[in-house]
Amino acid sequence: ASARMLLRLSSLPDAPLGRPIDVEAVVQSAGPLRQLSLTRRPGVLKQVRRFRLQDGSVSCLWVLCGRRAERLDERLCGCRVILRGAKVHIFRSARHLSGSTHVDVCTTFSLD
């Protein structure tokens, strides 16, 4: 496995499309677990969850599918995470992230 540079979310515009990257951000929100049908495979449903990631004034969507979408949920909200092996995509002219091979949870922020 080749070592990848750790990117901040703010450098997402310069990240290569479709290639795995490691990126650090804070999970701002987590959407509900949804079942979506696959366009290429009618009748096949896939579990999907969307997260909103933030780093300073920059934010983007992160989409997870399958078992990871089931396992990772709103408990990640407020946590600084490092997404290992996430891929950058363009959707509706905005960059967003999908998937990951591993998620490191670094810290949990609290208002206390």
PyMOL commands that place a pseudoatom at each C-alpha (Angstrom):
pseudoatom trace, name=CA, resn=ALA, resi=1, chain=A, elem=C, hetatm=0, pos=[0.000, 0.000, 0.000]
pseudoatom trace, name=CA, resn=SER, resi=2, chain=A, elem=C, hetatm=0, pos=[1.390, 3.370, -0.982]
pseudoatom trace, name=CA, resn=ALA, resi=3, chain=A, elem=C, hetatm=0, pos=[1.438, 6.147, 1.578]
pseudoatom trace, name=CA, resn=ARG, resi=4, chain=A, elem=C, hetatm=0, pos=[-1.048, 8.899, 0.794]
pseudoatom trace, name=CA, resn=MET, resi=5, chain=A, elem=C, hetatm=0, pos=[-0.778, 12.493, 1.900]
pseudoatom trace, name=CA, resn=LEU, resi=6, chain=A, elem=C, hetatm=0, pos=[-3.324, 13.594, 4.471]
pseudoatom trace, name=CA, resn=LEU, resi=7, chain=A, elem=C, hetatm=0, pos=[-5.422, 16.398, 2.995]
pseudoatom trace, name=CA, resn=ARG, resi=8, chain=A, elem=C, hetatm=0, pos=[-7.530, 18.963, 4.754]
pseudoatom trace, name=CA, resn=LEU, resi=9, chain=A, elem=C, hetatm=0, pos=[-11.050, 19.347, 3.463]
pseudoatom trace, name=CA, resn=SER, resi=10, chain=A, elem=C, hetatm=0, pos=[-10.151, 22.859, 2.309]
pseudoatom trace, name=CA, resn=SER, resi=11, chain=A, elem=C, hetatm=0, pos=[-7.727, 21.359, -0.247]
pseudoatom trace, name=CA, resn=LEU, resi=12, chain=A, elem=C, hetatm=0, pos=[-10.452, 19.139, -1.776]
pseudoatom trace, name=CA, resn=PRO, resi=13, chain=A, elem=C, hetatm=0, pos=[-10.637, 21.309, -4.946]
pseudoatom trace, name=CA, resn=ASP, resi=14, chain=A, elem=C, hetatm=0, pos=[-7.051, 20.236, -5.764]
pseudoatom trace, name=CA, resn=ALA, resi=15, chain=A, elem=C, hetatm=0, pos=[-7.545, 16.535, -4.985]
pseudoatom trace, name=CA, resn=PRO, resi=16, chain=A, elem=C, hetatm=0, pos=[-7.553, 14.049, -7.903]
pseudoatom trace, name=CA, resn=LEU, resi=17, chain=A, elem=C, hetatm=0, pos=[-10.996, 12.821, -8.980]
pseudoatom trace, name=CA, resn=GLY, resi=18, chain=A, elem=C, hetatm=0, pos=[-11.824, 9.149, -8.463]
pseudoatom trace, name=CA, resn=ARG, resi=19, chain=A, elem=C, hetatm=0, pos=[-8.522, 8.323, -6.745]
pseudoatom trace, name=CA, resn=PRO, resi=20, chain=A, elem=C, hetatm=0, pos=[-8.328, 7.324, -3.051]
pseudoatom trace, name=CA, resn=ILE, resi=21, chain=A, elem=C, hetatm=0, pos=[-7.258, 10.098, -0.678]
pseudoatom trace, name=CA, resn=ASP, resi=22, chain=A, elem=C, hetatm=0, pos=[-6.937, 10.492, 3.086]
pseudoatom trace, name=CA, resn=VAL, resi=23, chain=A, elem=C, hetatm=0, pos=[-8.814, 13.541, 4.311]
pseudoatom trace, name=CA, resn=GLU, resi=24, chain=A, elem=C, hetatm=0, pos=[-9.363, 15.139, 7.721]
pseudoatom trace, name=CA, resn=ALA, resi=25, chain=A, elem=C, hetatm=0, pos=[-12.560, 16.959, 8.712]
pseudoatom trace, name=CA, resn=VAL, resi=26, chain=A, elem=C, hetatm=0, pos=[-15.188, 17.356, 11.420]
pseudoatom trace, name=CA, resn=VAL, resi=27, chain=A, elem=C, hetatm=0, pos=[-18.486, 15.502, 11.001]
pseudoatom trace, name=CA, resn=GLN, resi=28, chain=A, elem=C, hetatm=0, pos=[-21.156, 18.174, 11.186]
pseudoatom trace, name=CA, resn=SER, resi=29, chain=A, elem=C, hetatm=0, pos=[-24.247, 16.041, 10.609]
pseudoatom trace, name=CA, resn=ALA, resi=30, chain=A, elem=C, hetatm=0, pos=[-25.373, 12.525, 9.712]
pseudoatom trace, name=CA, resn=GLY, resi=31, chain=A, elem=C, hetatm=0, pos=[-28.435, 11.736, 7.635]
pseudoatom trace, name=CA, resn=PRO, resi=32, chain=A, elem=C, hetatm=0, pos=[-30.782, 8.791, 8.087]
pseudoatom trace, name=CA, resn=LEU, resi=33, chain=A, elem=C, hetatm=0, pos=[-29.955, 5.348, 6.736]
pseudoatom trace, name=CA, resn=ARG, resi=34, chain=A, elem=C, hetatm=0, pos=[-31.784, 5.047, 3.415]
pseudoatom trace, name=CA, resn=GLN, resi=35, chain=A, elem=C, hetatm=0, pos=[-32.332, 2.272, 0.933]
pseudoatom trace, name=CA, resn=LEU, resi=36, chain=A, elem=C, hetatm=0, pos=[-31.663, 3.262, -2.655]
pseudoatom trace, name=CA, resn=SER, resi=37, chain=A, elem=C, hetatm=0, pos=[-32.147, 1.119, -5.730]
pseudoatom trace, name=CA, resn=LEU, resi=38, chain=A, elem=C, hetatm=0, pos=[-29.143, 0.803, -7.992]
pseudoatom trace, name=CA, resn=THR, resi=39, chain=A, elem=C, hetatm=0, pos=[-29.612, 2.317, -11.446]
pseudoatom trace, name=CA, resn=ARG, resi=40, chain=A, elem=C, hetatm=0, pos=[-27.506, -0.355, -13.121]
pseudoatom trace, name=CA, resn=ARG, resi=41, chain=A, elem=C, hetatm=0, pos=[-29.173, -3.210, -11.223]
pseudoatom trace, name=CA, resn=PRO, resi=42, chain=A, elem=C, hetatm=0, pos=[-32.949, -2.716, -10.940]
pseudoatom trace, name=CA, resn=GLY, resi=43, chain=A, elem=C, hetatm=0, pos=[-34.484, -4.392, -7.908]
pseudoatom trace, name=CA, resn=VAL, resi=44, chain=A, elem=C, hetatm=0, pos=[-31.208, -4.374, -5.960]
pseudoatom trace, name=CA, resn=LEU, resi=45, chain=A, elem=C, hetatm=0, pos=[-31.338, -2.113, -2.901]
pseudoatom trace, name=CA, resn=LYS, resi=46, chain=A, elem=C, hetatm=0, pos=[-28.306, -0.588, -1.239]
pseudoatom trace, name=CA, resn=GLN, resi=47, chain=A, elem=C, hetatm=0, pos=[-28.037, 1.021, 2.216]
pseudoatom trace, name=CA, resn=VAL, resi=48, chain=A, elem=C, hetatm=0, pos=[-26.777, 4.604, 1.973]
pseudoatom trace, name=CA, resn=ARG, resi=49, chain=A, elem=C, hetatm=0, pos=[-26.047, 7.317, 4.544]
pseudoatom trace, name=CA, resn=ARG, resi=50, chain=A, elem=C, hetatm=0, pos=[-24.901, 10.893, 3.903]
pseudoatom trace, name=CA, resn=PHE, resi=51, chain=A, elem=C, hetatm=0, pos=[-22.723, 12.920, 6.228]
pseudoatom trace, name=CA, resn=ARG, resi=52, chain=A, elem=C, hetatm=0, pos=[-21.884, 16.628, 6.083]
pseudoatom trace, name=CA, resn=LEU, resi=53, chain=A, elem=C, hetatm=0, pos=[-18.172, 17.260, 6.726]
pseudoatom trace, name=CA, resn=GLN, resi=54, chain=A, elem=C, hetatm=0, pos=[-16.694, 20.605, 7.678]
pseudoatom trace, name=CA, resn=ASP, resi=55, chain=A, elem=C, hetatm=0, pos=[-13.272, 22.224, 7.992]
pseudoatom trace, name=CA, resn=GLY, resi=56, chain=A, elem=C, hetatm=0, pos=[-13.461, 25.917, 8.800]
pseudoatom trace, name=CA, resn=SER, resi=57, chain=A, elem=C, hetatm=0, pos=[-15.696, 27.528, 6.176]
pseudoatom trace, name=CA, resn=VAL, resi=58, chain=A, elem=C, hetatm=0, pos=[-15.439, 24.570, 3.781]
pseudoatom trace, name=CA, resn=SER, resi=59, chain=A, elem=C, hetatm=0, pos=[-17.978, 21.752, 3.840]
pseudoatom trace, name=CA, resn=CYS, resi=60, chain=A, elem=C, hetatm=0, pos=[-18.917, 18.821, 1.630]
pseudoatom trace, name=CA, resn=LEU, resi=61, chain=A, elem=C, hetatm=0, pos=[-21.006, 15.673, 1.557]
pseudoatom trace, name=CA, resn=TRP, resi=62, chain=A, elem=C, hetatm=0, pos=[-19.548, 12.260, 2.342]
pseudoatom trace, name=CA, resn=VAL, resi=63, chain=A, elem=C, hetatm=0, pos=[-21.607, 9.279, 1.179]
pseudoatom trace, name=CA, resn=LEU, resi=64, chain=A, elem=C, hetatm=0, pos=[-21.260, 5.784, 2.636]
pseudoatom trace, name=CA, resn=CYS, resi=65, chain=A, elem=C, hetatm=0, pos=[-22.866, 2.604, 1.338]
pseudoatom trace, name=CA, resn=GLY, resi=66, chain=A, elem=C, hetatm=0, pos=[-23.506, -0.888, 2.650]
pseudoatom trace, name=CA, resn=ARG, resi=67, chain=A, elem=C, hetatm=0, pos=[-22.329, -2.112, 6.045]
pseudoatom trace, name=CA, resn=ARG, resi=68, chain=A, elem=C, hetatm=0, pos=[-20.322, 1.033, 6.760]
pseudoatom trace, name=CA, resn=ALA, resi=69, chain=A, elem=C, hetatm=0, pos=[-23.457, 3.125, 6.258]
pseudoatom trace, name=CA, resn=GLU, resi=70, chain=A, elem=C, hetatm=0, pos=[-25.209, 0.945, 8.844]
pseudoatom trace, name=CA, resn=ARG, resi=71, chain=A, elem=C, hetatm=0, pos=[-22.328, 0.976, 11.346]
pseudoatom trace, name=CA, resn=LEU, resi=72, chain=A, elem=C, hetatm=0, pos=[-21.293, 4.643, 11.189]
pseudoatom trace, name=CA, resn=ASP, resi=73, chain=A, elem=C, hetatm=0, pos=[-24.082, 6.965, 12.290]
pseudoatom trace, name=CA, resn=GLU, resi=74, chain=A, elem=C, hetatm=0, pos=[-24.930, 10.173, 14.161]
pseudoatom trace, name=CA, resn=ARG, resi=75, chain=A, elem=C, hetatm=0, pos=[-22.503, 9.180, 16.946]
pseudoatom trace, name=CA, resn=LEU, resi=76, chain=A, elem=C, hetatm=0, pos=[-19.794, 10.599, 14.640]
pseudoatom trace, name=CA, resn=CYS, resi=77, chain=A, elem=C, hetatm=0, pos=[-21.339, 14.085, 14.801]
pseudoatom trace, name=CA, resn=GLY, resi=78, chain=A, elem=C, hetatm=0, pos=[-18.914, 16.572, 16.337]
pseudoatom trace, name=CA, resn=CYS, resi=79, chain=A, elem=C, hetatm=0, pos=[-15.962, 14.211, 15.894]
pseudoatom trace, name=CA, resn=ARG, resi=80, chain=A, elem=C, hetatm=0, pos=[-12.789, 15.051, 13.997]
pseudoatom trace, name=CA, resn=VAL, resi=81, chain=A, elem=C, hetatm=0, pos=[-12.200, 12.137, 11.660]
pseudoatom trace, name=CA, resn=ILE, resi=82, chain=A, elem=C, hetatm=0, pos=[-9.621, 11.007, 9.137]
pseudoatom trace, name=CA, resn=LEU, resi=83, chain=A, elem=C, hetatm=0, pos=[-11.194, 9.206, 6.203]
pseudoatom trace, name=CA, resn=ARG, resi=84, chain=A, elem=C, hetatm=0, pos=[-8.695, 6.752, 4.743]
pseudoatom trace, name=CA, resn=GLY, resi=85, chain=A, elem=C, hetatm=0, pos=[-9.105, 5.900, 1.072]
pseudoatom trace, name=CA, resn=ALA, resi=86, chain=A, elem=C, hetatm=0, pos=[-12.138, 8.104, 0.388]
pseudoatom trace, name=CA, resn=LYS, resi=87, chain=A, elem=C, hetatm=0, pos=[-12.766, 9.020, -3.253]
pseudoatom trace, name=CA, resn=VAL, resi=88, chain=A, elem=C, hetatm=0, pos=[-13.506, 12.471, -4.658]
pseudoatom trace, name=CA, resn=HIS, resi=89, chain=A, elem=C, hetatm=0, pos=[-16.432, 12.846, -7.064]
pseudoatom trace, name=CA, resn=ILE, resi=90, chain=A, elem=C, hetatm=0, pos=[-18.220, 15.764, -8.684]
pseudoatom trace, name=CA, resn=PHE, resi=91, chain=A, elem=C, hetatm=0, pos=[-21.985, 15.835, -8.258]
pseudoatom trace, name=CA, resn=ARG, resi=92, chain=A, elem=C, hetatm=0, pos=[-24.101, 18.813, -9.355]
pseudoatom trace, name=CA, resn=SER, resi=93, chain=A, elem=C, hetatm=0, pos=[-20.856, 20.768, -9.950]
pseudoatom trace, name=CA, resn=ALA, resi=94, chain=A, elem=C, hetatm=0, pos=[-19.718, 20.358, -6.318]
pseudoatom trace, name=CA, resn=ARG, resi=95, chain=A, elem=C, hetatm=0, pos=[-17.009, 18.015, -5.062]
pseudoatom trace, name=CA, resn=HIS, resi=96, chain=A, elem=C, hetatm=0, pos=[-17.981, 15.394, -2.530]
pseudoatom trace, name=CA, resn=LEU, resi=97, chain=A, elem=C, hetatm=0, pos=[-16.476, 12.268, -1.000]
pseudoatom trace, name=CA, resn=SER, resi=98, chain=A, elem=C, hetatm=0, pos=[-17.624, 8.686, -1.047]
pseudoatom trace, name=CA, resn=GLY, resi=99, chain=A, elem=C, hetatm=0, pos=[-16.596, 5.565, 0.792]
pseudoatom trace, name=CA, resn=SER, resi=100, chain=A, elem=C, hetatm=0, pos=[-13.429, 4.895, 2.772]
pseudoatom trace, name=CA, resn=THR, resi=101, chain=A, elem=C, hetatm=0, pos=[-11.293, 1.909, 3.611]
pseudoatom trace, name=CA, resn=HIS, resi=102, chain=A, elem=C, hetatm=0, pos=[-11.018, 3.008, 7.250]
pseudoatom trace, name=CA, resn=VAL, resi=103, chain=A, elem=C, hetatm=0, pos=[-12.205, 5.854, 9.490]
pseudoatom trace, name=CA, resn=ASP, resi=104, chain=A, elem=C, hetatm=0, pos=[-9.994, 7.148, 12.313]
pseudoatom trace, name=CA, resn=VAL, resi=105, chain=A, elem=C, hetatm=0, pos=[-11.921, 9.055, 14.977]
pseudoatom trace, name=CA, resn=CYS, resi=106, chain=A, elem=C, hetatm=0, pos=[-9.450, 11.557, 16.427]
pseudoatom trace, name=CA, resn=THR, resi=107, chain=A, elem=C, hetatm=0, pos=[-11.363, 13.655, 18.932]
pseudoatom trace, name=CA, resn=THR, resi=108, chain=A, elem=C, hetatm=0, pos=[-14.834, 14.374, 20.121]
pseudoatom trace, name=CA, resn=PHE, resi=109, chain=A, elem=C, hetatm=0, pos=[-15.662, 18.021, 20.558]
pseudoatom trace, name=CA, resn=SER, resi=110, chain=A, elem=C, hetatm=0, pos=[-17.845, 19.056, 23.461]
pseudoatom trace, name=CA, resn=LEU, resi=111, chain=A, elem=C, hetatm=0, pos=[-19.189, 22.402, 24.574]
pseudoatom trace, name=CA, resn=ASP, resi=112, chain=A, elem=C, hetatm=0, pos=[-18.372, 21.826, 28.258]
for i in range(1, 112): cmd.bond("trace and resi %d" % i, "trace and resi %d" % (i + 1))
show_as sticks, trace
zoom trace
